[in-house]
Amino acid sequence: MTVVTDTVTDTDVVSRSVSRNRLVLRRFLSQRLAVAGVVVVLLLIALAYLGPIFYPWKYDQLDFQAFQSPPSPAHWFGTYQTGGDVFARTLRGLQKSLVIGLLGALFSTALAAAAGAFAGYFRGATDTVVRVVTDLMLVLPGFLIIAIFSSALRDGSWLLFIVLLAGFQWMITARVVRGLTQSLREREFVQAARFMGVPGWKIILRHILPNMASLLIIDATVGVSSIILAEVGLSFFGFGVQPPDVSLGTLIADGAGAALTNWWQFDFVAGVLVLLVLAVNLVGDGLRDALDPNSEIEGAK
């Protein structure tokens, strides 16, 4: 009888999990703006990585017969003063900004989850250290610090740039995770695991973090747009991605001086940036509403 009961219980748990996932998916799909955001993001990713395969010009190629030429069948977005193709460089910059945004958001969310969960669960000295570090990072001028370390990026170490960006994005989320962890720490299933001798780090990974997965998913999604905008701002002033590589920030900086005369050098890249950030934010808002049981979504019931 015990075996049968355990089997039924496991089946019920799986069934409830599947039902909740279907409910979240239905609530998300009922939001037209969120679905449109997903479509736009996927199209931009496909364009960034499949476009260079079919487009005849490469981002580092120069056309010495088309200096500062406007958009044409030969150069869809026109060319720069050096003869570089704007469309090809936009695709390359979109690739770099997408990678920086995605990796930076994942690293930032993972760091916030680990710091907040360990501080909230273990308390004591661990909590004190994390709170002090969090408060210190919140008052430090991240832009200036990254600018100081920008000399180390001259050799193309853009991975270090991602770490620096993510290092100034995790603090607020860590505070929220810490508060939720302190609440979950007193729940019966966590206390039962502790009485059974399960190590604290396993409890965090198996019980604490899965119960705040909704928060972490939303934070990672919204963090993509935040880190992309931070990268654009830093690269615009020369503190981010370094030549000969390009990003949306460096391309906007290159075209800003000619925005009023050769509009295609600025407008197309800026438009892609606005479209990307807007689409990611729409996806983040949709996930927040879909995962929040208290939100009212028209057509979700």
Backbone torsions as a table, in degrees:
resi	resn	phi	psi	omega
1	MET	NA	-36.3	-178.9
2	THR	-64.8	-41.5	-178.9
3	VAL	-62.8	-42.8	-179.8
4	VAL	-63.6	-42.5	180.0
5	THR	-62.8	-42.9	179.1
6	ASP	-62.9	-39.5	-179.0
7	THR	-65.2	-42.5	179.5
8	VAL	-64.3	-40.5	-179.8
9	THR	-63.0	-45.2	178.4
10	ASP	-61.4	-41.4	178.8
11	THR	-63.3	-40.4	179.1
12	ASP	-63.9	-39.5	179.7
13	VAL	-63.3	-46.6	178.8
14	VAL	-62.0	-41.7	180.0
15	SER	-62.8	-42.2	178.5
16	ARG	-65.1	-38.0	178.8
17	SER	-64.9	-43.6	178.7
18	VAL	-64.5	-41.6	179.6
19	SER	-62.6	-41.3	179.0
20	ARG	-65.7	-41.4	178.6
21	ASN	-62.5	-40.1	177.9
22	ARG	-66.0	-37.7	178.4
23	LEU	-64.6	-44.2	178.9
24	VAL	-62.4	-43.9	179.5
25	LEU	-63.0	-42.2	179.3
26	ARG	-65.0	-40.5	178.4
27	ARG	-65.7	-37.5	179.4
28	PHE	-68.8	-45.6	-178.2
29	LEU	-67.5	-19.5	178.4
30	SER	-75.7	-9.1	-179.6
31	GLN	-100.3	109.3	-174.2
32	ARG	-65.2	-39.2	-179.2
33	LEU	-65.9	-40.1	178.8
34	ALA	-65.0	-42.7	177.7
35	VAL	-63.9	-41.6	176.8
36	ALA	-61.6	-37.5	176.9
37	GLY	-62.6	-42.2	177.6
38	VAL	-61.8	-44.4	-179.6
39	VAL	-61.4	-44.3	-179.1
40	VAL	-64.8	-43.5	179.5
41	VAL	-61.7	-45.2	179.0
42	LEU	-63.5	-39.5	178.6
43	LEU	-65.6	-40.4	178.7
44	LEU	-66.1	-39.6	177.0
45	ILE	-64.2	-44.3	178.4
46	ALA	-62.9	-41.7	179.5
47	LEU	-64.4	-41.5	-177.1
48	ALA	-64.5	-37.3	-173.6
49	TYR	-102.7	-22.9	178.1
50	LEU	-98.6	-26.4	-179.7
51	GLY	-57.2	-47.8	-179.2
52	PRO	-61.0	-21.9	-180.0
53	ILE	-69.2	-37.2	-174.4
54	PHE	-100.7	-19.5	-178.7
55	TYR	-80.4	134.7	-172.7
56	PRO	-70.0	-23.9	-176.3
57	TRP	-100.0	143.0	176.1
58	LYS	-98.2	159.8	-174.2
59	TYR	-67.3	-25.8	179.7
60	ASP	-101.7	12.1	179.9
61	GLN	-91.8	145.3	179.9
62	LEU	-118.9	139.7	175.1
63	ASP	-108.2	104.3	-175.5
64	PHE	-76.7	0.5	176.3
65	GLN	-108.0	7.6	-178.5
66	ALA	-144.7	76.5	176.8
67	PHE	-90.1	123.2	178.6
68	GLN	53.3	39.4	179.3
69	SER	-82.8	143.8	179.2
70	PRO	-71.4	172.5	179.0
71	PRO	-54.6	138.0	-177.3
72	SER	-154.3	169.9	176.1
73	PRO	-58.9	-28.6	179.5
74	ALA	-78.3	-37.9	178.9
75	HIS	-130.7	101.1	-170.0
76	TRP	-58.8	-40.6	179.9
77	PHE	-104.8	11.7	-177.5
78	GLY	84.5	-170.0	-179.0
79	THR	-132.7	166.1	176.0
80	TYR	-89.9	-179.9	179.5
81	GLN	-62.9	-28.6	180.0
82	THR	-84.9	-6.9	-176.6
83	GLY	94.7	3.2	177.5
84	GLY	-70.9	143.5	-177.6
85	ASP	-80.4	125.6	-176.7
86	VAL	-67.9	-40.8	-178.4
87	PHE	-65.0	-44.5	-179.8
88	ALA	-63.0	-41.5	179.9
89	ARG	-71.5	-32.6	176.5
90	THR	-63.3	-42.1	177.6
91	LEU	-62.6	-43.2	178.7
92	ARG	-64.4	-43.2	177.9
93	GLY	-64.7	-36.5	177.3
94	LEU	-64.9	-40.4	176.2
95	GLN	-57.3	-50.5	-176.4
96	LYS	-64.6	-43.2	-179.3
97	SER	-66.4	-36.9	177.0
98	LEU	-64.3	-44.1	179.7
99	VAL	-63.5	-45.0	179.7
100	ILE	-63.1	-43.4	-179.7
101	GLY	-65.2	-45.7	-177.7
102	LEU	-68.0	-49.8	-179.4
103	LEU	-65.8	-40.1	179.0
104	GLY	-63.9	-41.4	179.3
105	ALA	-66.5	-41.4	178.4
106	LEU	-63.5	-45.0	-179.5
107	PHE	-65.6	-42.5	-179.2
108	SER	-64.5	-44.0	-179.8
109	THR	-67.3	-40.4	178.4
110	ALA	-63.2	-41.7	178.9
111	LEU	-65.9	-41.6	178.9
112	ALA	-65.1	-41.2	179.9
113	ALA	-64.5	-45.0	-178.7
114	ALA	-66.1	-48.7	-177.6
115	ALA	-64.5	-47.6	-178.2
116	GLY	-66.2	-41.5	-177.8
117	ALA	-67.9	-44.5	-179.4
118	PHE	-66.8	-37.5	179.1
119	ALA	-67.5	-42.6	-178.0
120	GLY	-73.3	-29.0	-177.2
121	TYR	-85.5	-48.8	-174.3
122	PHE	-83.2	-24.8	178.5
123	ARG	56.1	-155.8	175.4
124	GLY	56.5	-134.0	-176.2
125	ALA	-64.2	-37.8	179.8
126	THR	-61.5	-45.2	179.7
127	ASP	-63.8	-40.5	-179.3
128	THR	-63.5	-46.2	-179.5
129	VAL	-62.0	-46.3	-178.6
130	VAL	-63.9	-41.5	-179.8
131	ARG	-64.9	-41.1	179.5
132	VAL	-65.0	-44.8	179.3
133	VAL	-63.8	-41.3	179.2
134	THR	-62.5	-47.4	178.9
135	ASP	-62.6	-38.8	179.3
136	LEU	-65.3	-43.8	-179.5
137	MET	-66.0	-30.5	-179.6
138	LEU	-69.8	-28.1	-178.2
139	VAL	-95.0	-12.4	179.0
140	LEU	-74.7	139.3	177.2
141	PRO	-77.1	98.3	-175.3
142	GLY	-60.1	-39.4	-178.5
143	PHE	-60.9	-44.9	-178.2
144	LEU	-68.3	-38.6	-179.3
145	ILE	-65.8	-43.5	177.4
146	ILE	-64.6	-36.6	177.5
147	ALA	-62.8	-38.4	178.7
148	ILE	-64.5	-41.5	-179.5
149	PHE	-81.6	1.1	-176.0
150	SER	-64.8	-23.2	178.2
151	SER	-62.6	-27.8	178.0
152	ALA	-74.8	-12.1	-179.7
153	LEU	-89.2	-2.7	-176.1
154	ARG	-65.7	-23.4	-179.3
155	ASP	-90.1	12.6	176.9
156	GLY	87.3	19.2	-179.0
157	SER	-81.3	69.5	-177.5
158	TRP	-72.8	-19.3	174.8
159	LEU	-65.5	-37.2	174.7
160	LEU	-63.7	-35.8	177.3
161	PHE	-62.3	-40.5	177.8
162	ILE	-63.5	-42.9	179.3
163	VAL	-62.1	-41.9	179.5
164	LEU	-65.3	-42.3	178.3
165	LEU	-62.4	-47.9	-179.1
166	ALA	-66.4	-29.8	-178.6
167	GLY	-65.2	-15.8	178.9
168	PHE	-114.8	21.6	-177.3
169	GLN	-121.1	-5.9	-167.0
170	TRP	-98.0	-11.3	-164.2
171	MET	-68.6	-44.9	-178.1
172	ILE	-64.4	-44.0	179.0
173	THR	-63.6	-37.5	178.6
174	ALA	-61.4	-37.5	177.9
175	ARG	-64.9	-41.7	178.8
176	VAL	-65.2	-43.9	179.4
177	VAL	-62.6	-39.5	178.4
178	ARG	-60.4	-45.4	179.3
179	GLY	-64.5	-41.4	177.9
180	LEU	-66.3	-37.1	179.5
181	THR	-65.0	-40.9	177.8
182	GLN	-61.0	-33.5	177.4
183	SER	-74.2	-45.1	-179.2
184	LEU	-67.8	-25.4	-178.2
185	ARG	-61.0	-26.5	-177.8
186	GLU	-94.7	1.5	179.7
187	ARG	-73.6	156.7	-172.8
188	GLU	-62.9	-40.1	-176.1
189	PHE	-69.0	-29.1	176.6
190	VAL	-75.1	-42.0	178.2
191	GLN	-64.4	-37.6	177.6
192	ALA	-62.7	-43.1	178.7
193	ALA	-64.7	-37.5	179.5
194	ARG	-67.3	-40.9	179.3
195	PHE	-67.3	-25.7	177.9
196	MET	-81.0	-1.5	176.7
197	GLY	87.4	15.5	178.4
198	VAL	-70.1	130.2	-179.8
199	PRO	-58.7	151.9	-177.0
200	GLY	-60.0	-40.7	-178.2
201	TRP	-66.0	-32.1	176.5
202	LYS	-70.6	-37.4	177.1
203	ILE	-62.6	-40.8	179.0
204	ILE	-62.4	-45.7	-176.6
205	LEU	-72.2	-36.5	-173.4
206	ARG	-91.6	-28.1	-172.4
207	HIS	-122.9	-41.2	-174.7
208	ILE	-74.7	-60.4	-174.9
209	LEU	-63.8	-40.4	177.3
210	PRO	-59.8	-26.9	-179.6
211	ASN	-81.1	-5.7	173.6
212	MET	-123.7	27.1	-179.8
213	ALA	-60.4	-35.6	-179.8
214	SER	-59.9	-46.7	179.2
215	LEU	-60.6	-44.7	-176.4
216	LEU	-68.1	-37.4	178.4
217	ILE	-64.7	-44.8	179.4
218	ILE	-65.1	-42.2	-179.7
219	ASP	-62.7	-42.3	179.6
220	ALA	-65.1	-38.9	-179.2
221	THR	-66.8	-49.2	179.3
222	VAL	-66.2	-32.0	179.6
223	GLY	-64.1	-26.2	178.7
224	VAL	-60.0	-50.0	-179.2
225	SER	-66.8	-37.2	179.8
226	SER	-63.2	-43.6	-178.4
227	ILE	-72.5	-35.3	176.2
228	ILE	-61.6	-44.6	178.8
229	LEU	-65.5	-37.8	177.2
230	ALA	-64.3	-41.6	177.8
231	GLU	-62.8	-42.5	179.8
232	VAL	-61.6	-45.0	-179.8
233	GLY	-62.5	-44.5	-179.8
234	LEU	-68.9	-43.3	-179.9
235	SER	-66.8	-31.1	178.2
236	PHE	-60.4	-37.0	179.7
237	PHE	-93.1	6.9	175.7
238	GLY	87.0	13.5	-177.6
239	PHE	-105.2	4.9	-176.5
240	GLY	-112.3	-123.2	179.1
241	VAL	-62.9	134.8	-173.6
242	GLN	-107.8	148.1	175.1
243	PRO	-59.3	151.3	8.5
244	PRO	-83.2	-0.6	178.0
245	ASP	-75.2	162.0	-177.8
246	VAL	-134.2	157.7	171.3
247	SER	-142.2	176.2	178.2
248	LEU	-61.0	-33.1	179.1
249	GLY	-66.6	-45.3	179.3
250	THR	-67.6	-34.9	179.1
251	LEU	-68.6	-39.2	176.3
252	ILE	-64.7	-38.5	176.8
253	ALA	-64.1	-39.9	179.5
254	ASP	-66.2	-35.7	-176.5
255	GLY	-92.3	-8.9	-176.1
256	ALA	-63.6	-37.8	-178.6
257	GLY	-67.3	-24.3	-178.8
258	ALA	-110.2	19.2	-174.7
259	ALA	-63.0	-31.4	-177.8
260	LEU	-89.5	-21.5	-178.5
261	THR	-102.8	-57.9	177.6
262	ASN	-105.5	76.0	-169.6
263	TRP	-58.0	-30.7	-175.3
264	TRP	-66.5	-21.7	179.9
265	GLN	-73.9	-17.9	-178.6
266	PHE	-115.2	-44.8	-170.1
267	ASP	-64.5	-41.6	-177.5
268	PHE	-65.9	-44.5	-179.9
269	VAL	-66.7	-43.5	178.2
270	ALA	-63.0	-37.9	178.1
271	GLY	-64.0	-40.6	178.0
272	VAL	-64.2	-41.1	178.9
273	LEU	-62.9	-47.8	179.8
274	VAL	-61.2	-43.2	-179.4
275	LEU	-63.7	-42.2	-179.4
276	LEU	-64.8	-49.8	-177.8
277	VAL	-65.0	-41.3	179.1
278	LEU	-63.0	-43.8	-179.4
279	ALA	-64.0	-43.2	179.7
280	VAL	-64.1	-40.0	178.6
281	ASN	-66.3	-36.9	176.7
282	LEU	-64.4	-39.5	176.9
283	VAL	-64.5	-42.6	178.5
284	GLY	-62.2	-42.6	177.6
285	ASP	-64.0	-39.7	178.7
286	GLY	-64.5	-42.0	178.0
287	LEU	-65.0	-39.3	179.0
288	ARG	-61.1	-46.0	-179.5
289	ASP	-69.8	-35.6	-178.4
290	ALA	-71.4	-34.7	-176.8
291	LEU	-88.4	-14.2	-179.8
292	ASP	-88.3	113.2	-178.1
293	PRO	-68.0	-16.9	-177.7
294	ASN	-91.4	-7.3	-178.6
295	SER	-80.8	147.2	179.5
296	GLU	-103.3	118.1	179.9
297	ILE	-117.8	124.6	-178.0
298	GLU	-66.2	128.7	177.4
299	GLY	86.9	-0.6	-177.8
300	ALA	-84.1	-20.9	-177.1
301	LYS	-80.6	NA	NA
